[in-house]
Structure formats: C-alpha cells, structure tokens
Amino acid sequence: MFDWLTSENHAVAILKKDHEKVKELFDQFEKEKSGPAKKKIIEQALNELKVHAVLEEEIFYPTVRSQVGEDLMNEADEEHHVAKLLIAELENLKNGDSHRDAKFTVLAENVRHHIKEEENEVMPKAKDMRVDFEKLGAEMLRRKAKLEADGVPPAAEDKLIANNPKSDSPAAASARRKAPRLVHNGHKSAPKRGRSASKKH
C-alpha cells in the first residue's frame, strides 16, 4: 500500500513508525501480568501518544486536510480529543486505581481504530498531493526531538481534567462509591428472613 514511500524521513513513514511502536506497547501490555511492569508500559505509551498527537495536529493534519477532506479530518480530530481525555484521566489516576487497566485497554482499542482509519483512508488520500513529504518529515523530526527534550505542553484536555479532578467515567466513580458488601467475616451475607419464615419447635 505504501510503495510510494521512499525514505524513513518521509512524513508518512515517520507516523507509521510511531504507529507500530504504540501497537507493540499495547501488545506488551496485554501479555504482561506484573502490575509495576504494566504501569511502566502505560507511562511509555502515553508519552509516545502525546508526542505523536502534536506532530499530527501541528504539522501533518493541516498539510493534508484540504486533500483528504473535512469529514475525515474532523473525525480524526475528534478521535484525538477522545484519546487525549483518556490520557489525561490515566495520568490523573491515583496509584492502585482499579479502573487503570480497563481505561488503558479502552484507550488502546480507540487508538488501534484510529490508526487503521489513518493508514487506510487518510494517508492514501494524501498520496497524490504536491507536497515535499521529505521536507515535511524533517520538520516533524525536529519538532519531535524538541518535544522529547522539553516535554509535551499540556493540552486543553489535560487542563480540563486537572480542573475537574473528580471527573471520571460515571460508572467507575459509582463502582468506587457504592460497592456492595457481599462478604462479612469471610462469609457471604445471608438474606434477611421475613416474618413469614417459620420457626422450628
């Protein structure tokens, strides 16, 4: 599909390399059993995703938007927004939060879907543009190096979650708040007998 790529410095080749890296981290997470090791994978994946999102939003998307079309690019924008909200929530979680792995799994599913659409629809439509993709790639690599050295500036989604520390998925908050007590002294609680229960004589 990508026989038009001629160099690893081609803008699309750079993005595809990032895609492969995060998918590999998702695969590692799924196989990992250790909690601390999972946490390390999550931290690495979140950082990779944040850098990648900046490259696309600042450089690649504005370049290809007119060729690819508003509808597809708007969808990509919204997929980024959802992913960045999940990233911000994950970074805001307290250690030991029981929804951490589930939240990261949902993020991985969303990102995998986004990658598939990007590689099967966005990138092929950008193929025929009269753009120097090598020059664009060089710009992306410079920006990536700066982001990796200085850190990724907070996104609007980071600020939104930071200003609403209790914001989370309602189901997760409800599960933490209203967990039923079905076990008492190591035994399941028996249902209370009603007045109709007969007594033995």
C-alpha positions as CSV (number, residue, x, y, z in Angstrom):
1,M,0.0,0.0,0.0
2,F,2.8,2.4,0.8
3,D,5.1,1.7,-2.2
4,W,5.2,5.4,-2.7
5,L,7.3,5.8,0.4
6,T,11.0,6.2,-0.5
7,S,12.7,7.1,2.8
8,E,12.4,6.7,6.5
9,N,12.4,10.5,6.7
10,H,9.1,10.7,4.7
11,A,6.4,12.2,6.8
12,V,4.1,9.2,6.5
13,A,6.9,6.7,7.2
14,I,7.6,8.6,10.4
15,L,4.0,8.4,11.5
16,K,3.7,4.8,10.6
17,K,6.8,4.0,12.6
18,D,5.1,5.7,15.6
19,H,2.0,3.6,15.0
20,E,4.0,0.4,15.1
21,K,5.7,1.4,18.3
22,V,2.5,2.1,20.2
23,K,0.8,-1.0,18.9
24,E,3.8,-3.0,20.1
25,L,3.4,-1.4,23.6
26,F,-0.3,-2.3,23.5
27,D,0.6,-5.9,22.7
28,Q,3.1,-6.0,25.6
29,F,0.5,-4.6,28.0
30,E,-2.0,-7.3,27.1
31,K,0.6,-10.1,27.8
32,E,2.1,-8.5,30.9
33,K,0.9,-9.8,34.3
34,S,3.0,-7.7,36.7
35,G,1.3,-4.5,38.0
36,P,4.5,-2.4,38.1
37,A,5.5,-3.5,34.6
38,K,2.1,-2.6,33.3
39,K,2.4,0.8,34.9
40,K,5.7,1.4,33.1
41,I,4.3,0.3,29.7
42,I,1.3,2.7,30.2
43,E,3.6,5.6,31.0
44,Q,5.7,4.9,28.0
45,A,2.7,4.5,25.7
46,L,1.1,7.7,27.0
47,N,4.2,9.7,26.3
48,E,4.5,8.3,22.8
49,L,0.9,9.1,22.0
50,K,1.2,12.7,23.3
51,V,4.2,13.4,21.1
52,H,2.6,11.7,18.1
53,A,-0.6,13.7,18.5
54,V,1.3,17.0,18.5
55,L,3.1,16.1,15.3
56,E,-0.1,15.2,13.5
57,E,-2.1,18.2,14.8
58,E,0.5,20.8,14.3
59,I,2.2,19.6,11.1
60,F,0.6,16.7,9.3
61,Y,-3.1,17.3,9.6
62,P,-3.0,21.0,8.5
63,T,-0.9,20.0,5.4
64,V,-3.2,17.2,4.2
65,R,-6.7,18.5,5.3
66,S,-7.7,20.1,2.0
67,Q,-6.8,16.9,0.1
68,V,-8.2,14.4,2.5
69,G,-11.5,16.3,3.1
70,E,-13.2,17.9,6.1
71,D,-15.3,15.0,7.1
72,L,-12.5,12.5,7.5
73,M,-10.2,15.1,9.1
74,N,-12.9,16.2,11.5
75,E,-13.4,12.6,12.6
76,A,-9.6,12.3,13.2
77,D,-9.7,15.4,15.3
78,E,-12.4,14.1,17.5
79,E,-10.7,10.7,17.8
80,H,-7.6,12.6,19.1
81,H,-9.8,14.5,21.5
82,V,-11.2,11.3,23.0
83,A,-7.8,9.7,23.2
84,K,-6.4,12.8,25.0
85,L,-9.2,12.8,27.5
86,L,-8.4,9.2,28.4
87,I,-4.7,10.0,28.5
88,A,-5.3,12.9,30.9
89,E,-7.6,10.7,33.1
90,L,-4.9,8.0,33.2
91,E,-2.3,10.5,34.2
92,N,-4.6,11.8,36.9
93,L,-5.4,8.5,38.5
94,K,-4.2,7.6,41.9
95,N,-1.9,4.6,42.4
96,G,-3.9,1.4,42.8
97,D,-7.0,2.7,41.0
98,S,-8.9,-0.4,39.9
99,H,-10.0,1.1,36.6
100,R,-6.5,1.9,35.4
101,D,-6.0,-1.2,33.2
102,A,-9.6,-1.1,31.9
103,K,-9.2,2.6,30.9
104,F,-5.9,1.9,29.2
105,T,-7.4,-1.1,27.3
106,V,-10.2,1.2,26.0
107,L,-7.6,3.8,25.0
108,A,-5.7,1.1,23.1
109,E,-8.8,0.0,21.3
110,N,-9.6,3.5,20.3
111,V,-6.1,4.2,19.1
112,R,-5.9,1.0,17.1
113,H,-9.2,2.0,15.3
114,H,-7.7,5.5,14.7
115,I,-4.5,4.1,13.3
116,K,-6.5,1.8,11.0
117,E,-8.5,4.7,9.6
118,E,-5.5,6.9,9.2
119,E,-3.5,4.3,7.3
120,N,-6.3,3.0,5.2
121,E,-8.1,6.3,4.4
122,V,-6.2,9.5,5.4
123,M,-2.7,8.5,4.2
124,P,-3.7,7.0,0.8
125,K,-5.7,10.2,0.0
126,A,-2.7,12.3,0.8
127,K,-0.6,10.3,-1.6
128,D,-1.2,12.5,-4.7
129,M,-0.6,15.8,-3.0
130,R,2.1,18.1,-4.4
131,V,3.9,18.2,-1.1
132,D,7.5,17.6,-0.3
133,F,6.9,14.9,2.2
134,E,10.7,14.6,2.9
135,K,10.8,18.2,3.9
136,L,7.6,17.8,6.0
137,G,9.2,14.7,7.6
138,A,12.3,16.7,8.5
139,E,10.1,19.4,10.2
140,M,8.3,16.6,12.1
141,L,11.6,15.1,13.3
142,R,12.8,18.5,14.6
143,R,9.6,19.0,16.4
144,K,9.7,15.5,17.8
145,A,13.2,16.0,19.2
146,K,12.2,19.2,20.9
147,L,9.1,17.6,22.5
148,E,11.2,14.7,23.7
149,A,13.8,17.0,25.2
150,D,11.4,19.6,26.7
151,G,8.3,17.6,27.3
152,V,4.8,17.9,25.7
153,P,3.0,21.1,26.7
154,P,-0.4,20.5,28.5
155,A,-3.2,20.0,26.1
156,A,-6.7,21.5,26.6
157,E,-7.8,18.1,27.7
158,D,-5.1,18.0,30.4
159,K,-6.3,21.3,31.8
160,L,-10.0,20.1,31.7
161,I,-9.2,17.0,33.8
162,A,-6.9,18.9,36.1
163,N,-9.6,21.5,36.8
164,N,-12.1,18.7,37.5
165,P,-10.1,16.1,39.5
166,K,-13.3,14.2,40.3
167,S,-14.3,13.9,36.7
168,D,-14.1,10.3,35.5
169,S,-16.4,7.8,33.9
170,P,-19.6,7.8,35.9
171,A,-19.6,4.0,36.1
172,A,-16.1,4.0,37.6
173,A,-17.0,6.6,40.2
174,S,-20.2,4.8,41.1
175,A,-18.3,1.5,41.4
176,R,-15.9,3.0,43.9
177,R,-18.6,4.8,45.8
178,K,-21.3,2.1,46.0
179,A,-19.5,-1.2,46.0
180,P,-21.9,-3.6,47.7
181,R,-20.7,-5.5,50.8
182,L,-21.5,-9.1,49.9
183,V,-18.8,-10.6,52.2
184,H,-18.8,-10.4,56.0
185,N,-16.2,-12.1,58.2
186,G,-15.3,-14.3,55.2
187,H,-18.8,-15.4,54.5
188,K,-21.4,-14.1,52.1
189,S,-24.2,-12.3,53.8
190,A,-27.4,-14.3,54.0
191,P,-30.6,-12.7,53.0
192,K,-32.7,-11.5,55.9
193,R,-35.6,-13.7,56.8
194,G,-39.0,-12.2,56.5
195,R,-41.9,-12.6,59.1
196,S,-43.2,-15.5,57.1
197,A,-40.2,-17.7,57.9
198,S,-41.4,-20.4,60.2
199,K,-39.6,-21.3,63.5
200,K,-38.8,-24.8,64.4
201,H,-40.4,-26.0,67.6
